[in-house]
Amino acid sequence: MAAPDNALERLALAAVGVVALTADRLDELATELSERGGMRRDEARALLDSAVSRWRGDAMRLGERAGDTVSAVLNQLGLVTREEFEELELRLAQLEHRVNLLERDG
């Protein structure tokens, strides 16, 4: 069980790092890759852009999955989300308003 957690942790850390990469830093990495890897700079940049796009997609999916997991845990514990709470507050305010109207007219 330690391996999946470790893999998930590595993916999350990599995703955070990739999201933080700027265009300037990608250009620097492409230059380094082309010098060390024997490929053209534009090929290295295309390779990096492709990898960054995949990693950003993975990071988004990971975040969505984490959010779904948290929601499921909250639901199992019988806790409500802020959105659900605010919806109930609104419904209660509407009901109070209707009761006040009925009492005033009645």
FIMARLUM-866128 format. One record per atom (N, C-alpha, C, O, CB): residue in three letters; x, y, z. Coordinates in steps of 0.05 Angstrom, whole numbers, plus 5000, padded with zeros to 4 digits. Glycine has a CB too. Layout:
N
ALAXYZ...
END
This chain:
106
MET501649765000MET500050005000MET501750255000MET500850464992MET498150005024ALA504250235009ALA505950465009ALA506650564981ALA506950804977ALA508550405024ALA506850384962ALA507650454935ALA505550644922ALA506350844911ALA507950214918PRO502950574922PRO501050764910PRO501051034923PRO500851234909PRO498250644911ASP501251044950ASP501351304963ASP503751464954ASP503551704949ASP501351264994ASN506051324953ASN508551454944ASN508251554915ASN509151774909ASN510851264947ALA507051394898ALA506751474870ALA504851714868ALA505351894853ALA505651244854LEU502751714884LEU500851934884LEU502252184894LEU501852404884LEU498451864902GLU503852154915GLU505352384926GLU507252494905GLU507452744902GLU506852304952ARG508652324892ARG510552414871ARG509152554848ARG510052764838ARG512152174860LEU506852444840LEU505252574819LEU504352844828LEU504453034812LEU502852394812ALA503452874852ALA502453134862ALA504753334863ALA504453564855ALA501253104890LEU507053244873LEU509353434874LEU510253514846LEU510953744841LEU511653304889ALA510353324828ALA511053384800ALA509153574788ALA509853754773ALA511253124783ALA506553534793ALA504553704782ALA504853994792ALA504554184776ALA501753604789VAL505354024817VAL505754294828VAL508254424815VAL508154654809VAL506154274859GLY510254274811GLY512654374798GLY512154454770GLY513154664761GLY514954174800VAL510754294755VAL510154344727VAL508354594724VAL508854754706VAL508854104714VAL506454614741VAL504654844739VAL506155104743VAL505455314732VAL502354814759ALA508255084760ALA509855324767ALA511855394745ALA512955614746ALA511255284793LEU512255224725LEU514155284704LEU513255514687LEU510855524678LEU514655034686THR514955704682THR514355934665THR515355874637THR516955694633THR515556194677ALA514456034618ALA515356004591ALA518356054589ALA519755914573ALA513856204572ASP519456244604ASP522356294604ASP523856054613ASP525955974602ASP523056534621ARG522955934635ARG524255694645ARG524155464626ARG526055304623ARG523155614673LEU521855434612LEU521655224592LEU523655264569LEU524755074559LEU518755204581ASP523955514561ASP525955584541ASP528755504550ASP530355394534ASP525855884534GLU529355564575GLU532055494586GLU532355184586GLU534455084578GLU532355604615LEU530255044595LEU530454754595LEU530754634567LEU532254444563LEU527954634608ALA529354754548ALA529554664520ALA532454704509ALA533454534495ALA527554814502THR533654934517THR536354984508THR538254774521THR539954664507THR537255264516GLU537954724547GLU539554524560GLU539254244547GLU541154104542GLU538954514590LEU536754174542LEU536253914530LEU537453894502LEU538653684495LEU533253864528SER537254104487SER538454094460SER541454074461SER542653934444SER537554344444GLU542754204480GLU545654194482GLU546553924492GLU548553814482GLU546654414502ARG545153804511ARG545953554523ARG544853314508ARG546153104507ARG545053534552GLY542553344496GLY541253114484GLY541653084454GLY540652884443GLY538353124489GLY542953264442GLY543553244413GLY541053274396GLY540853164375GLY544752984408MET539153434405MET536753484389MET536553784384MET537753944398MET534153374403ARG534953854364ARG534554134359ARG532954264381ARG531354124395ARG533054174331ARG533354524385ARG532054664407ARG528954664404ARG527554634423ARG533054954408ASP528054694379ASP525154694375ASP523854424380ASP521654404389ASP524454784346GLU525454204375GLU524453934382GLU524353904412GLU522353784422GLU526253724369ALA526353994426ALA526453974455ALA524154134467ALA522854044486ALA529154074466ARG523554374456ARG521454544467ARG518754404462ARG516954404479ARG521454824453ALA518354284438ALA515854144432ALA515453904451ALA513253854461ALA515854044403LEU517653764457LEU517553544476LEU516753644504LEU515053514517LEU520253394477LEU517953854513LEU517353974539LEU514454074540LEU513054024560LEU519254204546ASP513554204519ASP510754304518ASP508754074520ASP506754094534ASP510254464492SER509353854506SER507653624507SER507553504535SER505353434545SER508553414486ALA509853474547ALA510053364574ALA508553544594ALA507053444611ALA512953324583VAL508953804592VAL507653994610VAL504653974607VAL503153974627VAL508654284605SER503653964583SER500753934578SER499653684591SER497553694604SER500153944548ARG501053464587ARG500053214600ARG500153234630ARG498253144643ARG501852974591TRP502253344641TRP502553364670TRP500453554682TRP499353494703TRP505353454678ARG499853764668ARG497753954678ARG495053814678ARG493453854696ARG497754204661GLY494553664657GLY492053504656GLY491853304678GLY489753274691GLY491753364629ASP494153174684ASP494252984706ASP493753124733ASP492353024750ASP496952834707ALA494853354736ALA494553504761ALA491653584764ALA490653574787ALA496353754761MET490353664743MET487553744745MET485853504752MET484053524769MET486553864718ARG486353274739ARG484753034746ARG485252944774ARG483452864788ARG485552804726LEU487752974784LEU488452904811LEU486853084831LEU485852984851LEU491452924816GLY486853334825GLY485353524842GLY482353464842GLY481053474864GLY485753804833GLU481253394819GLU478453324818GLU477853074834GLU475853064849GLU477553284789ARG479652874831ARG479252624846ARG479452674876ARG477852564892ARG481352414838ALA481352844884ALA481652904913ALA479153044923ALA478152984945ALA484153074918GLY478053224907GLY475553364915GLY473253174918GLY471653194936GLY474953584895ASP473052984899ASP470952784900ASP471152614925ASP469152544938ASP470952614875THR473652544932THR474152374955THR473352514981THR472052404998THR477052284956VAL474152764983VAL473452925006VAL470452955009VAL469352925030VAL474753215005SER469053004986SER466153024987SER464852764996SER462952765011SER465053104959ALA465852544986ALA464852284994ALA465152235024ALA463352135038ALA466152054978VAL467552305035VAL468052275063VAL466152445080VAL465052355100VAL471052335070LEU465852695072LEU464052875086LEU461252765086LEU459852785106LEU464053155073ASN460352665063ASN457752545060ASN457352305079ASN455352285092ASN457152465031GLN459352135080GLN459251895097GLN459151975127GLN457951845143GLN461651715092LEU460452195134LEU460552285161LEU457952445169LEU457552515192LEU462952455167GLY456352495149GLY453852645154GLY454352945155GLY452653085166GLY452652545179LEU456553035145LEU457153325145LEU456253455119LEU456053315099LEU460153375150VAL455553705120VAL454753845096VAL456954025086VAL458654125102VAL452154005102THR456854085061THR458754265049THR457754555054THR455454595061THR459154215019ARG459554745049ARG458755025052ARG456555095033ARG454655235040ARG461155215047GLU456654985009GLU454655034989GLU451854934998GLU449855064995GLU455354904962GLU451854695009GLU449354575019GLU448254745043GLU445854795045GLU449754285028PHE450054835060PHE449254995083PHE448055255074PHE445955345084PHE451755045101GLU449355385055GLU448355645045GLU445655605031GLU443955785033GLU450355765026GLU445255385017GLU442755325004GLU440555295026GLU438255395022GLU442855074987LEU441155155047LEU439255125069LEU438555395082LEU436355445090LEU440254925090GLU440655555086GLU440255825097GLU438255985080GLU436456115090GLU442855975100LEU438655975054LEU436956125036LEU434056015038LEU432156175039LEU437956095007ARG433755755038ARG431055635040ARG429655715066ARG427355775067ARG431155325037LEU431255715088LEU430155795114LEU429256085113LEU427056155123LEU432155745136ALA430856255102ALA430156545100ALA427656575083ALA425956745090ALA432456705088GLN427356425062GLN424956445046GLN422456355062GLN420356475060GLN425256275020LEU422756135076LEU420556035093LEU419756235114LEU417456285119LEU421255765105GLU421756355128GLU421256555148GLU419756795136GLU417856905148GLU423856655161HIS420556875112HIS419257095099HIS416257025093HIS414557195098HIS420657175073ARG415856785084ARG413056705078ARG411356685103ARG409056775103ARG413056425064VAL412556585125VAL411056575150VAL410456855160VAL408156905169VAL412756425172ASN412357035158ASN411857315166ASN409557435150ASN407957585161ASN414457485163LEU409557385124LEU407357485107LEU404657375115LEU402657515116LEU407857425078LEU404657115121LEU402156985129LEU401157095157LEU398757135160LEU402556675131GLU403057135175GLU402257235201GLU401257525199GLU399357605213GLU404657225220ARG402457675182ARG401657955179ARG398857975166ARG397258145174ARG403758105161ASP398457805146ASP395857805133ASP393657665148ASP391257715145ASP396057685105GLY394457485165GLY392557315179GLY391357445203GLY389757325217GLY393757065187
END
